[in-house]
Amino acid sequence: MRLALVWAAALAACVLFLTLGIQGPVEYALTRRATVLGAMVVAAFAHGVGTVLFHTATGNRILTPSIIGFDSMYTLMQTLTVFLFGATAIATSESIPKLLLQTGLMVAASTLLYGWLLGGRRGSVMMLLLVGVVLGLAFDSVSSFLQRLLSPTEHDILSIELFGRISAVPVEYLPLALAVCAAVAVVVWRRVHRLDVLLLGRDQATCLGVHHRRELTVVLLLVAVLVAFATALLGPMTFFGFLVATLAYRLAGDHRHRAVLPMAFGLGLLALALSQTVMEHVFDANGVLTVIIEAVGGIVFLVLLFTSRRAL
């Protein structure tokens, strides 16, 4: 019942976003809004489902997938592009091959990291997270140094690229993005019961016949694909997935993934569609949605960090 109510509210928010206050040619307005709505679906699925899967793999609900360094790697790649080829390179090189290249580099780096840190006898998830934090700090340091060498104009153009951009996703990217989300959804749904077993820990999962390391690697690779693709497509959104996942745990009423994953997806879509509608038609502020969501997510993260010992 809770899941049905959340999805009913999400669908109502989507319809409201598509139809409210249309002025001018209806076909043009609906096409533009449908493109933005498609980007919302990708963002809600990738960050909501990806964060829940990451919490399952790490056994810690206070973490976010960005701790592995996807956001920092994306920032470094964009900064290097502007530093080496100029600010116009970002606008002129926007294409599906570039999107796939950025996603492929981030997924390849995470795959090497997983194989190195989880393949040895001393490998552990905590070591993986520690190395991810260190690499993220290193990428941020290099990016900050290179950004100081840019001209003010180049720095401004780069800053626009480093913010979430749900309302500026090219329409030709959406079929590929939705196909990736659908493929990951099929894989995740077929393994949903194994994900429930992973929540019990390594020893219990092994006793119940689940190959813990293999399943852990598969889950982390799925997280890498979702978060890397969403970051390359929409830009960094550090705390959005954490905010949605935290609400899903409290509203789902069930610890099983068959309830939590659809709840996270629905809440993410509801939050984005409703927030975008309010920002456009009430406050007339179209481009600040991701900034506000990240601010709210960061506040929730700090509150949960200081008030919930179980999250640690």
C-alpha contacts under 8 A as a table, 3 or more apart, distances in Angstrom:
res1	aa1	res2	aa2	distance
1	M	4	A	5.05
1	M	5	L	6.16
2	R	5	L	5.15
2	R	6	V	6.22
2	R	251	L	7.11
2	R	252	A	6.69
2	R	253	G	7.98
3	L	6	V	5.19
3	L	7	W	6.20
3	L	252	A	6.84
3	L	259	A	7.49
3	L	262	P	7.48
3	L	263	M	5.90
3	L	266	G	7.99
4	A	7	W	5.24
4	A	8	A	6.00
5	L	8	A	5.04
5	L	9	A	6.14
6	V	9	A	5.14
6	V	10	A	6.10
6	V	263	M	7.30
6	V	266	G	6.25
6	V	267	L	6.62
6	V	270	L	7.67
7	W	10	A	4.81
7	W	11	L	6.05
7	W	263	M	7.98
7	W	266	G	5.43
7	W	267	L	7.71
7	W	270	L	7.77
8	A	11	L	5.24
8	A	12	A	6.14
9	A	12	A	5.04
9	A	13	A	6.11
9	A	270	L	6.72
10	A	13	A	5.07
10	A	14	C	6.23
10	A	266	G	6.22
10	A	267	L	7.16
10	A	269	L	6.04
10	A	270	L	4.15
10	A	271	A	7.92
10	A	273	A	7.45
10	A	274	L	7.99
11	L	14	C	4.98
11	L	15	V	6.25
11	L	270	L	7.58
12	A	15	V	5.14
12	A	16	L	6.11
13	A	16	L	4.98
13	A	17	F	6.07
13	A	270	L	6.30
13	A	273	A	5.65
13	A	274	L	5.35
14	C	17	F	5.07
14	C	18	L	6.23
14	C	37	L	7.30
14	C	270	L	7.63
14	C	273	A	5.62
14	C	274	L	7.49
15	V	18	L	5.11
15	V	19	T	6.17
16	L	19	T	5.38
16	L	20	L	5.47
16	L	277	T	7.49
17	F	20	L	5.86
17	F	33	R	7.53
17	F	273	A	6.32
17	F	274	L	7.24
17	F	276	Q	7.55
17	F	277	T	5.36
18	L	30	L	6.29
18	L	33	R	5.79
18	L	34	A	6.84
19	T	22	I	6.18
19	T	30	L	7.57
21	G	281	H	7.72
22	I	26	V	6.73
22	I	29	A	6.66
23	Q	26	V	7.15
23	Q	29	A	7.63
24	G	29	A	7.54
25	P	28	Y	5.53
25	P	29	A	6.36
26	V	29	A	5.16
26	V	30	L	6.03
27	E	30	L	5.25
27	E	31	T	6.09
28	Y	31	T	5.17
28	Y	32	R	6.21
29	A	32	R	5.25
29	A	33	R	6.10
30	L	33	R	5.11
30	L	34	A	5.81
31	T	34	A	5.10
31	T	35	T	6.28
32	R	35	T	5.24
32	R	36	V	6.57
33	R	36	V	5.07
33	R	37	L	6.07
34	A	37	L	4.88
34	A	38	G	6.07
35	T	38	G	5.08
35	T	39	A	6.42
35	T	169	V	7.46
35	T	170	P	7.77
35	T	171	V	5.81
35	T	174	L	7.60
36	V	39	A	5.09
36	V	40	M	6.32
36	V	166	I	6.35
36	V	167	S	5.25
36	V	168	A	7.44
36	V	169	V	7.11
37	L	40	M	4.90
37	L	41	V	6.31
37	L	273	A	7.28
38	G	41	V	5.08
38	G	42	V	6.40
38	G	174	L	6.62
38	G	178	L	7.94
39	A	42	V	5.12
39	A	43	A	6.15
39	A	166	I	5.81
39	A	167	S	7.59
39	A	169	V	6.69
39	A	174	L	7.02
39	A	234	L	7.78
40	M	43	A	5.03
40	M	44	A	5.93
40	M	166	I	6.59
40	M	269	L	6.34
40	M	272	L	6.33
40	M	273	A	7.14
41	V	44	A	5.19
41	V	45	F	6.09
41	V	269	L	6.08
42	V	45	F	5.32
42	V	46	A	5.87
42	V	177	A	6.69
42	V	178	L	6.45
42	V	181	C	6.94
42	V	230	A	7.17
43	A	46	A	5.29
43	A	47	H	5.84
43	A	48	G	7.81
43	A	230	A	6.39
43	A	234	L	7.51
43	A	268	G	7.82
44	A	47	H	5.65
44	A	48	G	5.48
44	A	49	V	7.79
44	A	241	G	7.76
44	A	264	A	7.86
44	A	265	F	5.51
44	A	266	G	7.58
44	A	267	L	7.85
44	A	268	G	4.50
44	A	269	L	5.25
44	A	272	L	7.69
45	F	48	G	5.31
45	F	49	V	5.48
45	F	50	G	7.48
45	F	181	C	7.07
45	F	264	A	7.87
45	F	265	F	5.12
45	F	268	G	7.35
45	F	269	L	7.95
46	A	49	V	5.71
46	A	50	G	5.44
46	A	181	C	7.01
46	A	226	L	4.97
46	A	227	V	6.09
46	A	230	A	6.27
47	H	50	G	5.05
47	H	51	T	5.80
47	H	226	L	7.29
47	H	227	V	6.45
47	H	230	A	7.60
47	H	240	F	6.88
47	H	241	G	4.43
47	H	242	F	7.99
48	G	51	T	5.44
48	G	52	V	6.45
48	G	240	F	7.75
48	G	241	G	4.68
48	G	242	F	7.45
48	G	244	V	5.83
48	G	245	A	5.87
48	G	261	L	7.60
48	G	264	A	5.15
48	G	265	F	5.50
48	G	268	G	6.33
49	V	52	V	5.23
49	V	53	L	6.19
49	V	241	G	7.85
49	V	245	A	7.82
49	V	261	L	5.72
49	V	264	A	6.38
49	V	265	F	6.35
50	G	53	L	5.18
50	G	54	F	6.10
50	G	65	P	7.50
50	G	222	L	7.55
50	G	223	V	4.95
50	G	226	L	6.17
50	G	227	V	6.61
50	G	241	G	7.47
51	T	54	F	4.94
51	T	55	H	6.17
51	T	64	T	6.18
51	T	65	P	6.19
51	T	223	V	7.50
51	T	241	G	5.53
51	T	242	F	6.29
51	T	245	A	6.47
52	V	55	H	5.12
52	V	56	T	6.30
52	V	245	A	5.88
52	V	260	V	7.86
52	V	261	L	6.93
52	V	264	A	7.79
53	L	56	T	5.01
53	L	57	A	6.26
53	L	219	V	6.54
53	L	220	L	7.71
53	L	223	V	6.67
54	F	57	A	5.08
54	F	58	T	6.14
54	F	64	T	7.23
54	F	65	P	6.30
54	F	219	V	7.46
54	F	220	L	6.74
54	F	223	V	6.45
55	H	58	T	5.24
55	H	59	G	5.50
55	H	60	N	5.33
55	H	61	R	5.17
55	H	62	I	7.90
55	H	63	L	6.92
55	H	64	T	7.70
56	T	59	G	5.25
56	T	60	N	7.33
56	T	195	L	7.14
56	T	198	L	6.77
56	T	199	L	5.88
57	A	198	L	7.23
57	A	199	L	7.84
57	A	216	L	5.89
57	A	219	V	6.70
57	A	220	L	6.91
58	T	125	V	6.20
58	T	126	M	7.77
59	G	199	L	6.76
59	G	201	G	7.71
60	N	63	L	6.26
60	N	311	A	6.29
60	N	312	L	6.48
61	R	246	T	7.79
61	R	311	A	5.52
61	R	312	L	7.53
62	I	242	F	7.91
62	I	301	F	7.29
62	I	304	L	7.57
62	I	305	L	6.90
62	I	311	A	5.53
62	I	312	L	6.55
63	L	67	I	7.13
63	L	242	F	7.61
64	T	67	I	5.81
64	T	238	T	7.41
64	T	239	F	7.28
64	T	241	G	7.40
64	T	242	F	6.03
65	P	68	I	5.99
65	P	69	G	7.91
65	P	70	F	7.69
65	P	223	V	7.47
65	P	227	V	7.28
66	S	69	G	5.33
66	S	70	F	5.43
66	S	71	D	5.88
66	S	238	T	6.09
67	I	70	F	7.58
67	I	129	L	6.84
67	I	132	G	6.15
67	I	133	V	5.75
67	I	136	G	7.33
68	I	128	L	7.81
68	I	129	L	6.15
68	I	131	V	7.72
68	I	132	G	4.05
68	I	133	V	6.08
68	I	135	L	7.81
68	I	136	G	6.87
69	G	72	S	5.12
69	G	73	M	5.97
69	G	132	G	5.68
69	G	133	V	6.64
69	G	135	L	6.52
69	G	136	G	4.42
70	F	73	M	5.09
70	F	74	Y	6.13
70	F	106	M	6.74
70	F	136	G	7.75
70	F	227	V	7.38
70	F	228	A	6.34
70	F	231	T	7.51
71	D	74	Y	5.14
71	D	75	T	6.17
71	D	136	G	7.99
71	D	231	T	6.96
71	D	236	P	5.47
71	D	237	M	7.94
71	D	238	T	7.40
72	S	75	T	5.05
72	S	76	L	6.15
72	S	136	G	5.37
72	S	137	L	7.65
72	S	139	F	5.61
72	S	140	D	5.68
73	M	76	L	5.06
73	M	77	M	6.20
73	M	106	M	7.22
73	M	136	G	7.16
73	M	139	F	6.21
74	Y	77	M	5.14
74	Y	78	Q	6.24
74	Y	102	Q	7.70
74	Y	106	M	7.97
74	Y	231	T	7.18
74	Y	232	A	6.96
74	Y	235	G	7.98
74	Y	236	P	7.76
75	T	78	Q	5.27
75	T	79	T	6.02
75	T	139	F	7.99
75	T	140	D	7.58
75	T	143	S	6.81
75	T	162	L	6.55
76	L	79	T	5.03
76	L	80	L	6.02
76	L	139	F	6.11
76	L	140	D	7.08
76	L	142	V	7.26
76	L	143	S	5.15
77	M	80	L	5.19
77	M	81	T	6.21
77	M	102	Q	7.94
78	Q	81	T	5.08
78	Q	82	V	6.44
78	Q	90	I	7.75
78	Q	158	L	7.30
78	Q	161	E	7.77
78	Q	162	L	7.98
79	T	82	V	5.28
79	T	83	F	6.00
79	T	143	S	6.15
79	T	146	L	6.99
79	T	147	Q	6.77
79	T	158	L	6.99
80	L	83	F	4.93
80	L	84	L	5.88
80	L	143	S	7.80
80	L	146	L	7.62
81	T	84	L	5.46
81	T	85	F	5.74
81	T	86	G	7.01
81	T	87	A	7.89
81	T	89	A	6.86
81	T	90	I	7.09
82	V	85	F	5.42
82	V	86	G	4.44
82	V	87	A	4.90
82	V	88	T	7.72
82	V	89	A	6.61
82	V	90	I	6.98
82	V	154	E	7.07
82	V	158	L	7.19
83	F	86	G	5.83
83	F	87	A	7.81
83	F	146	L	6.95
83	F	147	Q	7.79
83	F	150	L	6.73
85	F	88	T	7.68
85	F	89	A	5.85
86	G	89	A	5.69
86	G	90	I	7.97
86	G	154	E	7.14
87	A	90	I	5.98
87	A	91	A	7.63
87	A	154	E	5.17
87	A	157	I	6.52
87	A	158	L	7.16
88	T	91	A	5.44
88	T	92	T	6.14
89	A	92	T	5.23
89	A	93	S	5.70
90	I	93	S	5.52
90	I	94	E	6.45
91	A	94	E	5.78
93	S	98	K	6.99
94	E	98	K	6.43
94	E	99	L	7.65
95	S	98	K	5.34
95	S	99	L	6.39
96	I	99	L	4.94
96	I	100	L	6.12
96	I	173	Y	6.67
97	P	100	L	5.07
97	P	101	L	5.96
98	K	101	L	4.94
98	K	102	Q	6.15
99	L	102	Q	5.32
99	L	103	T	6.18
99	L	229	F	7.79
99	L	232	A	6.06
99	L	233	L	6.70
100	L	103	T	5.06
100	L	104	G	5.81
100	L	229	F	7.94
101	L	104	G	5.01
101	L	105	L	6.11
102	Q	105	L	5.25
102	Q	106	M	6.38
102	Q	228	A	7.97
102	Q	232	A	6.20
103	T	106	M	5.29
103	T	107	V	6.11
103	T	225	V	7.45
103	T	228	A	5.33
103	T	229	F	5.20
103	T	232	A	6.13
104	G	107	V	5.14
104	G	108	A	5.85
105	L	108	A	5.11
105	L	109	A	6.09
106	M	109	A	5.19
106	M	110	S	6.22
106	M	224	A	7.61
106	M	228	A	5.97
107	V	110	S	5.11
107	V	111	T	6.03
107	V	221	L	7.56
107	V	224	A	5.67
107	V	225	V	6.07
107	V	228	A	6.55
108	A	111	T	5.01
108	A	112	L	6.25
109	A	112	L	5.26
109	A	113	L	6.22
110	S	113	L	4.91
110	S	114	Y	6.07
110	S	221	L	7.67
110	S	224	A	6.71
111	T	114	Y	5.09
111	T	115	G	6.09
111	T	221	L	6.88
112	L	115	G	5.16
112	L	116	W	6.04
113	L	116	W	5.21
113	L	117	L	6.05
113	L	128	L	7.46
114	Y	117	L	5.35
114	Y	118	L	5.51
114	Y	119	G	7.50
114	Y	128	L	7.23
114	Y	217	T	6.99
114	Y	220	L	7.94
115	G	118	L	5.53
115	G	119	G	5.27
116	W	119	G	5.63
116	W	120	G	6.94
116	W	123	G	7.84
117	L	120	G	6.40
117	L	122	R	7.85
117	L	123	G	4.74
117	L	124	S	6.60
117	L	125	V	7.93
117	L	127	M	6.97
117	L	128	L	5.97
118	L	121	R	7.89
118	L	122	R	7.89
118	L	123	G	4.47
118	L	124	S	5.80
118	L	125	V	7.32
118	L	128	L	7.69
118	L	213	R	7.49
118	L	217	T	7.91
119	G	123	G	6.26
120	G	123	G	5.08
123	G	127	M	6.68
123	G	128	L	7.74
124	S	127	M	5.29
124	S	128	L	6.38
125	V	128	L	4.90
125	V	129	L	6.23
126	M	129	L	5.10
126	M	130	L	6.16
127	M	130	L	5.03
127	M	131	V	6.15
128	L	131	V	5.30
128	L	132	G	6.08
129	L	132	G	4.92
129	L	133	V	6.18
130	L	133	V	5.20
130	L	134	V	6.37
131	V	134	V	5.08
131	V	135	L	6.10
132	G	135	L	5.16
132	G	136	G	5.99
133	V	136	G	5.05
133	V	137	L	6.22
134	V	137	L	5.20
134	V	138	A	6.24
135	L	138	A	4.97
135	L	139	F	6.12
136	G	139	F	5.13
136	G	140	D	6.14
137	L	140	D	5.05
137	L	141	S	6.12
138	A	141	S	5.12
138	A	142	V	6.35
139	F	142	V	5.27
139	F	143	S	6.10
140	D	143	S	5.03
140	D	144	S	6.03
141	S	144	S	5.17
141	S	145	F	6.24
142	V	145	F	5.16
142	V	146	L	6.25
143	S	146	L	5.22
143	S	147	Q	6.03
144	S	147	Q	5.11
144	S	148	R	6.39
145	F	148	R	5.40
145	F	149	L	6.98
146	L	149	L	5.28
146	L	150	L	6.86
147	Q	150	L	5.29
147	Q	155	H	6.56
150	L	154	E	5.96
150	L	155	H	5.87
151	S	154	E	5.25
151	S	155	H	6.08
152	P	155	H	5.03
152	P	156	D	6.17
153	T	156	D	5.20
153	T	157	I	6.37
154	E	157	I	5.21
154	E	158	L	6.11
155	H	158	L	5.07
155	H	159	S	6.07
156	D	159	S	5.07
156	D	160	I	6.53
157	I	160	I	5.36
157	I	161	E	6.78
158	L	161	E	5.18
158	L	162	L	6.45
159	S	162	L	5.13
159	S	163	F	6.85
160	I	163	F	5.74
161	E	164	G	7.68
161	E	165	R	7.85
161	E	235	G	6.96
162	L	235	G	6.02
162	L	236	P	6.61
163	F	235	G	5.81
163	F	236	P	6.24
163	F	237	M	7.82
163	F	290	T	7.61
163	F	291	V	7.73
164	G	234	L	5.55
164	G	235	G	4.50
164	G	236	P	5.57
164	G	237	M	6.05
164	G	290	T	5.68
164	G	291	V	7.65
165	R	168	A	5.41
165	R	169	V	6.83
165	R	234	L	5.33
165	R	235	G	6.27
165	R	287	G	7.72
165	R	290	T	7.45
166	I	169	V	6.08
166	I	234	L	5.91
166	I	290	T	7.82
167	S	287	G	7.40
169	V	173	Y	7.25
169	V	174	L	7.99
169	V	233	L	7.23
169	V	234	L	6.92
170	P	173	Y	5.68
170	P	174	L	7.40
171	V	174	L	5.59
172	E	175	P	6.75
173	Y	176	L	5.74
173	Y	177	A	6.24
173	Y	233	L	8.00
174	L	177	A	4.91
174	L	178	L	5.91
175	P	178	L	5.27
175	P	179	A	6.05
176	L	179	A	5.06
176	L	180	V	6.23
177	A	180	V	5.22
177	A	181	C	6.36
177	A	229	F	7.78
178	L	181	C	5.07
178	L	182	A	6.07
179	A	182	A	5.04
179	A	183	A	6.13
180	V	183	A	5.18
180	V	184	V	6.24
181	C	184	V	5.19
181	C	185	A	6.04
181	C	226	L	7.34
182	A	185	A	4.97
182	A	186	V	6.32
183	A	186	V	5.28
183	A	187	V	6.49
184	V	187	V	5.15
184	V	188	V	6.05
184	V	222	L	6.87
184	V	226	L	7.88
185	A	188	V	5.12
185	A	189	W	5.97
186	V	189	W	5.25
186	V	190	R	6.24
187	V	190	R	5.35
187	V	191	R	6.53
188	V	191	R	5.19
188	V	192	V	5.94
189	W	192	V	4.99
189	W	258	R	7.78
190	R	193	H	7.87
191	R	194	R	5.30
191	R	195	L	6.34
192	V	195	L	5.08
192	V	196	D	6.58
192	V	257	H	6.14
192	V	258	R	6.54
193	H	196	D	5.10
193	H	197	V	6.56
193	H	257	H	7.68
194	R	197	V	5.01
194	R	198	L	6.29
194	R	210	V	7.12
194	R	215	E	7.82
195	L	198	L	5.02
195	L	199	L	6.70
195	L	257	H	6.98
196	D	199	L	5.43
196	D	200	L	7.45
196	D	256	R	5.90
196	D	257	H	6.36
197	V	200	L	5.54
197	V	201	G	7.64
197	V	204	Q	7.77
197	V	205	A	5.55
197	V	208	L	7.85
197	V	210	V	7.66
198	L	201	G	5.65
198	L	202	R	7.00
198	L	205	A	5.82
198	L	212	H	7.22
198	L	216	L	7.94
200	L	203	D	7.97
200	L	204	Q	5.77
200	L	205	A	6.25
201	G	204	Q	5.63
201	G	205	A	5.97
202	R	205	A	5.22
202	R	206	T	6.05
202	R	212	H	6.01
203	D	206	T	5.21
203	D	207	C	6.23
204	Q	207	C	5.09
204	Q	208	L	6.28
205	A	208	L	5.13
205	A	209	G	6.54
205	A	210	V	5.37
205	A	211	H	7.51
205	A	212	H	6.38
206	T	209	G	5.23
206	T	210	V	5.13
206	T	211	H	6.11
206	T	212	H	6.14
207	C	210	V	7.40
210	V	215	E	7.59
211	H	214	R	5.58
211	H	215	E	6.15
212	H	215	E	5.29
212	H	216	L	5.93
213	R	216	L	5.02
213	R	217	T	6.10
214	R	217	T	5.16
214	R	218	V	6.26
215	E	218	V	5.06
215	E	219	V	6.15
216	L	219	V	5.19
216	L	220	L	6.20
217	T	220	L	5.17
217	T	221	L	6.12
218	V	221	L	5.13
218	V	222	L	6.23
219	V	222	L	5.13
219	V	223	V	6.26
220	L	223	V	4.97
220	L	224	A	6.10
221	L	224	A	4.88
221	L	225	V	6.20
222	L	225	V	5.14
222	L	226	L	6.24
223	V	226	L	5.20
223	V	227	V	5.97
224	A	227	V	5.40
224	A	228	A	5.63
225	V	228	A	5.35
225	V	229	F	5.89
226	L	229	F	5.40
226	L	230	A	6.04
227	V	230	A	5.12
227	V	231	T	5.91
228	A	231	T	5.14
228	A	232	A	6.11
229	F	232	A	5.18
229	F	233	L	6.04
230	A	233	L	5.07
230	A	234	L	5.60
230	A	235	G	7.08
231	T	234	L	5.34
231	T	235	G	4.51
231	T	236	P	5.17
231	T	237	M	7.29
232	A	235	G	5.80
237	M	240	F	5.87
237	M	241	G	7.76
237	M	290	T	7.30
237	M	294	E	6.77
238	T	241	G	7.23
238	T	242	F	7.89
238	T	294	E	6.78
239	F	242	F	5.09
239	F	243	L	6.12
239	F	293	I	7.74
239	F	294	E	5.37
239	F	297	G	4.86
239	F	298	G	5.95
239	F	301	F	7.76
240	F	243	L	5.20
240	F	244	V	6.31
240	F	293	I	6.35
240	F	294	E	5.92
240	F	297	G	5.84
241	G	244	V	5.17
241	G	245	A	5.98
241	G	268	G	7.84
242	F	245	A	5.18
242	F	246	T	6.01
242	F	297	G	6.83
242	F	301	F	7.54
243	L	246	T	5.29
243	L	247	L	6.39
243	L	296	V	7.94
243	L	297	G	5.04
243	L	300	V	6.86
243	L	301	F	7.55
244	V	247	L	5.28
244	V	248	A	6.13
244	V	264	A	5.66
244	V	265	F	7.96
244	V	267	L	6.20
244	V	268	G	5.68
245	A	248	A	4.94
245	A	249	Y	6.29
245	A	264	A	5.49
246	T	249	Y	5.41
246	T	250	R	6.74
247	L	250	R	5.30
247	L	251	L	6.15
247	L	264	A	7.55
247	L	267	L	7.78
248	A	251	L	5.15
248	A	252	A	5.56
248	A	260	V	5.95
248	A	261	L	7.92
248	A	263	M	5.48
248	A	264	A	5.03
248	A	267	L	7.14
249	Y	252	A	5.67
249	Y	253	G	7.34
249	Y	254	D	7.78
249	Y	255	H	7.26
249	Y	260	V	6.38
250	R	253	G	6.59
251	L	263	M	7.76
252	A	255	H	7.53
252	A	259	A	6.05
252	A	260	V	5.67
252	A	263	M	6.25
254	D	259	A	6.29
254	D	260	V	7.04
255	H	259	A	7.30
255	H	260	V	6.71
256	R	259	A	5.75
256	R	260	V	6.33
257	H	260	V	4.81
257	H	261	L	5.44
258	R	261	L	6.08
258	R	262	P	6.92
259	A	262	P	5.92
259	A	263	M	6.22
260	V	263	M	5.04
260	V	264	A	6.10
261	L	264	A	5.19
261	L	265	F	6.30
262	P	265	F	5.04
262	P	266	G	6.02
263	M	266	G	5.12
263	M	267	L	6.00
264	A	267	L	5.21
264	A	268	G	6.05
265	F	268	G	5.21
265	F	269	L	6.30
266	G	269	L	5.19
266	G	270	L	6.05
267	L	270	L	4.97
267	L	271	A	5.98
268	G	271	A	5.19
268	G	272	L	6.21
269	L	272	L	5.28
269	L	273	A	5.97
270	L	273	A	5.40
270	L	274	L	5.85
271	A	274	L	5.47
271	A	275	S	5.77
272	L	275	S	5.22
272	L	276	Q	5.90
273	A	276	Q	5.29
273	A	277	T	6.19
274	L	277	T	5.17
274	L	278	V	6.25
275	S	278	V	5.14
275	S	279	M	6.05
275	S	289	L	7.02
276	Q	279	M	5.10
276	Q	280	E	6.06
276	Q	286	N	7.25
276	Q	289	L	6.41
277	T	280	E	5.32
277	T	281	H	6.03
277	T	282	V	7.87
278	V	281	H	5.46
278	V	282	V	5.22
278	V	283	F	6.87
279	M	282	V	5.70
279	M	283	F	5.04
279	M	284	D	5.82
279	M	285	A	5.27
279	M	286	N	6.00
279	M	289	L	7.04
280	E	283	F	6.11
280	E	284	D	4.60
280	E	285	A	5.53
280	E	286	N	5.17
281	H	284	D	5.63
285	A	288	V	6.27
285	A	289	L	7.93
286	N	289	L	6.89
287	G	290	T	7.71
288	V	291	V	5.26
288	V	292	I	6.39
289	L	292	I	5.34
289	L	293	I	6.24
290	T	293	I	5.02
290	T	294	E	5.96
291	V	294	E	5.22
291	V	295	A	6.20
292	I	295	A	5.03
292	I	296	V	6.21
293	I	296	V	5.16
293	I	297	G	6.00
294	E	297	G	4.98
294	E	298	G	6.00
295	A	298	G	5.11
295	A	299	I	6.31
296	V	299	I	5.15
296	V	300	V	6.26
297	G	300	V	5.10
297	G	301	F	6.08
298	G	301	F	4.97
298	G	302	L	6.31
299	I	302	L	5.21
299	I	303	V	6.17
300	V	303	V	5.07
300	V	304	L	6.02
301	F	304	L	5.24
301	F	305	L	5.98
302	L	305	L	4.92
302	L	306	F	6.24
303	V	306	F	5.43
303	V	307	T	5.98
304	L	307	T	5.23
304	L	308	S	5.42
304	L	311	A	7.45
305	L	308	S	6.07
305	L	309	R	7.61
305	L	311	A	7.19
305	L	312	L	7.65
306	F	309	R	7.63
308	S	311	A	5.60
308	S	312	L	7.48
309	R	312	L	5.52
